[in-house]
Amino acid sequence: MQNDLFNTYYEITGDYIKKQVVRIENKIPTTKNRYGDYLNLLTTLINEKIPKNICYDLIIKCGGNKQSVIDAYKIINQ
């Protein structure tokens, strides 16, 4: 069930997230490992009613910096 849900979200949002990851990675970092930009992306996806854990996995699957996403995810879960 979880994989089906993940795959559905990936089909819908994958291209958008990949573009956002490239944008994030190509800009000048303003926070350590760009976690602030990943925090913004996570928040955007969560506001679209995508479950947090799926957002986390989607960004990493789309090439996001894993440590940055972990750091951003920790902030959201505080």
N, CA, C and O of each residue as an XYZ file, in Angstrom:
312
protein
N       0.826     -1.202      0.000
C       0.000      0.000      0.000
C       0.865      1.259      0.000
O       0.652      2.172     -0.798
N       1.850      1.294      0.915
C       2.712      2.473      1.015
C       3.482      2.698     -0.286
O       3.627      3.837     -0.730
N       3.983      1.607     -0.905
C       4.711      1.758     -2.163
C       3.813      2.274     -3.270
O       4.241      3.093     -4.084
N       2.576      1.807     -3.313
C       1.631      2.291     -4.322
C       1.381      3.783     -4.144
O       1.349      4.533     -5.120
N       1.207      4.205     -2.912
C       0.975      5.618     -2.629
C       2.206      6.441     -3.002
O       2.089      7.497     -3.622
N       3.386      5.949     -2.618
C       4.627      6.637     -2.965
C       4.760      6.759     -4.489
O       5.056      7.838     -5.003
N       4.542      5.667     -5.197
C       4.673      5.676     -6.654
C       3.693      6.630     -7.312
O       4.024      7.279     -8.304
N       2.488      6.717     -6.765
C       1.496      7.650     -7.300
C       1.976      9.086     -7.128
O       1.923      9.880     -8.068
N       2.442      9.418     -5.928
C       2.957     10.774     -5.697
C       4.182     11.053     -6.565
O       4.359     12.170     -7.051
N       5.024     10.046     -6.759
C       6.212     10.227     -7.586
C       5.817     10.538     -9.030
O       6.393     11.425     -9.660
N       4.838      9.809     -9.545
C       4.369     10.059    -10.912
C       3.820     11.477    -11.055
O       4.026     12.129    -12.078
N       3.131     11.941    -10.041
C       2.497     13.261    -10.095
C       3.504     14.388     -9.883
O       3.447     15.410    -10.567
N       4.421     14.207     -8.942
C       5.290     15.325     -8.528
C       6.761     15.168     -8.889
O       7.535     16.108     -8.710
N       7.163     14.016     -9.387
C       8.579     13.736     -9.612
C       9.301     14.775    -10.456
O      10.385     15.226    -10.085
N       8.721     15.159    -11.579
C       9.377     16.145    -12.450
C       9.536     17.486    -11.753
O      10.585     18.123    -11.853
N       8.505     17.911    -11.051
C       8.565     19.176    -10.315
C       9.658     19.127     -9.247
O      10.453     20.058     -9.120
N       9.689     18.037     -8.484
C      10.672     17.937     -7.411
C      12.090     17.893     -7.979
O      12.992     18.532     -7.437
N      12.290     17.156     -9.047
C      13.623     17.105     -9.675
C      14.082     18.496    -10.092
O      15.239     18.857     -9.880
N      13.192     19.270    -10.677
C      13.542     20.636    -11.077
C      13.887     21.496     -9.872
O      14.809     22.311     -9.926
N      13.148     21.315     -8.787
C      13.421     22.083     -7.575
C      14.758     21.677     -6.953
O      15.492     22.531     -6.455
N      15.075     20.391     -6.978
C      16.354     19.919     -6.451
C      17.506     20.508     -7.257
O      18.493     20.962     -6.679
N      17.398     20.506     -8.566
C      18.451     21.097     -9.410
C      18.596     22.580     -9.094
O      19.713     23.086     -8.985
N      17.479     23.274     -8.948
C      17.514     24.701     -8.611
C      18.213     24.915     -7.270
O      19.065     25.793     -7.138
N      17.850     24.113     -6.292
C      18.449     24.236     -4.961
C      19.951     23.976     -5.021
O      20.738     24.746     -4.470
N      20.343     22.912     -5.678
C      21.754     22.533     -5.709
C      22.613     23.491     -6.533
O      23.824     23.565     -6.328
N      22.006     24.215     -7.452
C      22.763     25.138     -8.300
C      22.864     26.546     -7.735
O      23.618     27.363     -8.264
N      22.135     26.847     -6.690
C      22.182     28.196     -6.137
C      23.227     28.282     -5.030
O      23.690     27.266     -4.512
N      23.577     29.480     -4.688
C      24.536     29.707     -3.615
C      23.880     29.293     -2.298
O      22.773     29.739     -1.997
N      24.543     28.449     -1.512
C      23.937     28.013     -0.251
C      23.818     29.158      0.747
O      24.739     29.956      0.919
N      22.677     29.216      1.391
C      22.468     30.229      2.432
C      22.396     29.583      3.814
O      22.430     30.277      4.830
N      22.297     28.250      3.850
C      22.318     27.491      5.094
C      23.198     26.262      4.882
O      23.472     25.884      3.742
N      23.640     25.638      5.967
C      24.498     24.457      5.873
C      23.820     23.391      5.015
O      22.689     22.982      5.275
N      24.531     22.964      4.007
C      24.029     21.934      3.082
C      22.695     22.297      2.433
O      21.983     21.428      1.930
N      22.370     23.572      2.451
C      21.126     24.064      1.832
C      19.866     23.512      2.506
O      18.810     23.424      1.879
N      19.982     23.143      3.783
C      18.812     22.558      4.448
C      17.632     23.527      4.481
O      16.481     23.092      4.498
N      17.899     24.835      4.489
C      16.813     25.815      4.489
C      15.979     25.738      3.225
O      14.755     25.868      3.267
N      16.647     25.525      2.100
C      15.916     25.388      0.837
C      15.127     24.083      0.797
O      14.010     24.035      0.281
N      15.725     23.018      1.351
C      14.991     21.752      1.415
C      13.825     21.849      2.398
O      12.784     21.226      2.189
N      13.993     22.614      3.451
C      12.897     22.851      4.385
C      11.735     23.533      3.665
O      10.574     23.173      3.858
N      12.058     24.504      2.847
C      11.037     25.197      2.062
C      10.330     24.236      1.106
O       9.106     24.273      0.979
N      11.102     23.372      0.433
C      10.502     22.409     -0.489
C       9.631     21.411      0.270
O       8.519     21.106     -0.162
N      10.125     20.902      1.393
C       9.318     19.984      2.203
C       8.005     20.634      2.623
O       6.941     20.022      2.519
N       8.081     21.858      3.090
C       6.889     22.581      3.533
C       5.901     22.766      2.390
O       4.694     22.604      2.570
N       6.414     23.101      1.225
C       5.553     23.269      0.048
C       4.807     21.978     -0.262
O       3.602     21.997     -0.512
N       5.519     20.861     -0.246
C       4.886     19.574     -0.556
C       3.895     19.161      0.529
O       2.817     18.649      0.229
N       4.261     19.384      1.785
C       3.361     19.048      2.891
C       2.086     19.893      2.813
O       0.994     19.402      3.101
N       2.226     21.147      2.427
C       1.050     22.015      2.278
C       0.127     21.544      1.162
O      -1.048     21.908      1.128
N       0.657     20.739      0.253
C      -0.170     20.136     -0.801
C      -0.793     18.819     -0.335
O      -1.334     18.054     -1.134
N      -0.705     18.572      0.969
C      -1.321     17.407      1.619
C      -0.621     16.086      1.308
O      -1.230     15.020      1.400
N       0.659     16.159      0.940
C       1.443     14.940      0.769
C       2.015     14.584      2.147
O       2.580     15.450      2.816
N       1.878     13.331      2.581
C       2.401     12.941      3.897
C       3.901     13.243      4.028
O       4.665     13.092      3.075
N       4.301     13.674      5.230
C       5.685     14.094      5.469
C       6.703     13.027      5.096
O       7.703     13.322      4.442
N       6.452     11.787      5.508
C       7.429     10.741      5.236
C       7.568     10.481      3.734
O       8.648     10.127      3.260
N       6.504     10.653      3.007
C       6.568     10.470      1.559
C       7.313     11.643      0.920
O       8.096     11.443     -0.009
N       7.079     12.860      1.406
C       7.814     14.027      0.902
C       9.312     13.819      1.057
O      10.088     14.067      0.135
N       9.704     13.359      2.240
C      11.107     13.089      2.551
C      11.698     12.123      1.517
O      12.740     12.399      0.923
N      11.024     10.996      1.311
C      11.517      9.984      0.369
C      11.502     10.480     -1.075
O      12.403     10.159     -1.851
N      10.495     11.252     -1.436
C      10.412     11.781     -2.799
C      11.601     12.685     -3.113
O      12.207     12.571     -4.178
N      11.931     13.575     -2.196
C      13.024     14.510     -2.442
C      14.338     13.761     -2.579
O      15.143     14.079     -3.455
N      14.564     12.781     -1.733
C      15.804     12.001     -1.825
C      15.830     11.212     -3.131
O      16.862     11.167     -3.801
N      14.725     10.596     -3.496
C      14.673      9.842     -4.756
C      14.936     10.748     -5.961
O      15.493     10.307     -6.967
N      14.538     11.998     -5.853
C      14.716     12.951     -6.956
C      16.089     13.625     -6.930
O      16.325     14.583     -7.666
N      16.988     13.127     -6.088
C      18.362     13.616     -6.109
C      18.726     14.606     -5.026
O      19.826     15.158     -5.037
N      17.818     14.840     -4.088
C      18.105     15.780     -3.014
C      19.219     15.290     -2.104
O      19.406     14.087     -1.926
N      19.950     16.228     -1.535
C      21.023     15.920     -0.598
C      20.405     15.286      0.649
O      19.631     15.924      1.363
N      20.753     14.030      0.899
C      20.102     13.281      1.970
C      20.284     13.949      3.337
O      19.322     14.064      4.098
N      21.501     14.390      3.656
C      21.724     15.020      4.958
C      20.918     16.299      5.107
O      20.387     16.585      6.180
N      20.827     17.062      4.038
C      20.042     18.297      4.077
C      18.567     18.007      4.318
O      17.902     18.698      5.089
N      18.071     16.983      3.650
C      16.660     16.612      3.812
C      16.417     16.094      5.227
O      15.383     16.391      5.826
N      17.356     15.326      5.761
C      17.246     14.848      7.143
C      17.179     16.031      8.096
O      16.327     16.067      8.984
N      18.074     17.001      7.918
C      18.098     18.181      8.791
C      16.787     18.968      8.704
O      16.249     19.404      9.721
N      16.286     19.143      7.496
C      15.023     19.864      7.306
C      13.866     19.094      7.933
O      12.985     19.687      8.556
N      13.869     17.798      7.772
C      12.809     16.952      8.322
C      12.790     17.016      9.848
O      11.724     17.034     10.463
N      13.979     17.049     10.453
C      14.068     17.172     11.915
C      13.415     18.465     12.392
O      12.726     18.472     13.411
N      13.625     19.540     11.672
C      13.032     20.822     12.061
C      11.504     20.758     11.991
O      10.811     21.250     12.881
N      11.000     20.154     10.939
C       9.543     20.049     10.780
C       8.941     19.203     11.902
O       7.821     19.459     12.344
N       9.675     18.211     12.352
C       9.149     17.303     13.379
C       9.390     17.783     14.806
O       9.077     17.055     15.749
N       9.930     18.973     14.995
C      10.151     19.484     16.355
C       8.851     19.889     16.998
O       8.843     20.342     18.142
